[in-house]
Amino acid sequence: MDRLKRLAPDTLAGRFVLLLAVAILGANIIGLAVLSLQQQRFDRQAVDDRWIERITSLIPAMETVDARTRQVIAREASSRMARVRVDAAPLLTETAADRRSRYITQGLAEALGRDDVRAALITRPVSLRRPGRTGEARMGLVIAVTVPLSARGGQGEWLNVTTRAGPPRSSVFHVSSRPFLTFLVLSLLCVLGVGAVFAGRLTKPLRHLSDAAQAAGRGDRSARVPEEGAREMREAARAFNAMQAEISQFDAERMRMIAAVGHDLRTPMTSLRIRAEMVDDEAQRDAMVRTLDEMTVMADGLVSYAKDGRDAEQMQPLDLGDLLGELCRDRGVPYEGAAGVRVTGRRVGLGRAIGNLIDNAVRYGAGATVALRRDQQGAIVTVDDTGPGIAADRLDDMFHPFTRGDDSRNIATGGAGLGLAIARTIILAHGGSITLDNRAEGGLRATVRLNTIR
């Protein structure tokens, strides 16, 4: 069952075409079976009509000759398919109840103008070879007909005829294969061609919806779906577009609010700093200034987070290796990467995201090592450090805003905990992914995956 599932098409259009092909094959096979049964019925009826005609012509000839001549006529009338005998006893005493036996009996009775004819389908050992030739008898279904002949010399005789009943019932598909296969292939090509085109047009809106949903999942609030296709697809596209518009409006308002809060906090904090500088107690003054510096870092982080959450920069093709080399040269960290790795993205945004990862590695991990490689899925950027790492149960939480590894707000150990949140927001908006893992040899590894330009 699992193997059949793997062989089945994965797309909706492919499954629709496969279903259509199976339906056509099934309908043709059923039609072939019905046609074969009808053909067998017609063939049997034609055979029965020929024997009715033959027996009808034998009876008058046999009734006008003597017993010896009757035997000669019976021997000459026998063939490989039938045995004709003139016996002193009847082979049948009554007509069988099946439709074929009644049909033969009725045909002979009407043709001969008498009602003493008997016919039946029987199973008996018979030899269907000409008399005088060697041949083994075998069990088979035969048609038996018994017709009384007029008495000659005071002794009654019966004409007993046995003939093969026709093709065996096992040969159901007794139809010429070449015309059927030709018709089947032509019908499959025509119907599947039309079905493939129809399935493609039917699933095209679904592909658009899937692409737009993936873009929306990456943070692209401008993604929209054409409202076309069947009514259900138009309604789904309309609902998706409305949802995108509402989410876009909500995100814009949220980012404006965050930026406004961060911006508005700067004025009172600047005023508080001026007042703190006027405090006479040096210890109190230093403590207040440190707290205000931490608040300033948080406010600046809010503004940066809100700014990087908006897609003001346009997406464009860029060389990822050149960007990483520039970032590493500016920060004095080693870089090793593959050449010619191109992605579609925002140069400033990607620089900010990966720059945050490098800065975190330098600040918390005592140095960074950046590498770029490419696989079948796309580009892979790794930023390694030699620091203490992070507890495994906290790795995912590090991407949440205002989350830091040491749970402190000390300005000497870092910012407000927005660097990874900003990086994750930008990477997701580029259709990529970002993960954190503790290295076996010690330290932390940040891994960024991006789709490359093929």
Secondary structure, DSSP 8 states (H G I E B T S, - for coil): -HHHHHHS-SSHHHHHHHHHHHHHHHHHHHHHHHHHHHHHHHHHHHHHHHHHHHHHHHHHHHHTS-HHHHHHHHHHH--SSEEEEEESS-S-SS--SSHHHHHHHHHHHHHHT-S--EEEEEEEEE--S-TTS----EEEEEEEEEEEEEEETTEEEEEEEEEE-SS-TT----S-HHHHHHHHHHHHHHHHHHHHHHHHHHHHHHHHHHHHHHHHHTT-TT------SSHHHHHHHHHHHHHHHHHHHHHHHHHHHHHHHHHHHHHHHHHHHHHHHT-S-HHHHHHHHHHHHHHHHHHHHHHHHHHHTS--S--EEEEHHHHHHHHHHHHT--EEE-SS-EEEE-HHHHHHHHHHHHHHHHHHHS-EEEEEEE-SS-EEEEEEE-S----GGGTGGGGSTT--TT----GGG--SS-HHHHHHHHHHHTT-EEEEEE-TTSSEEEEEEE-B--
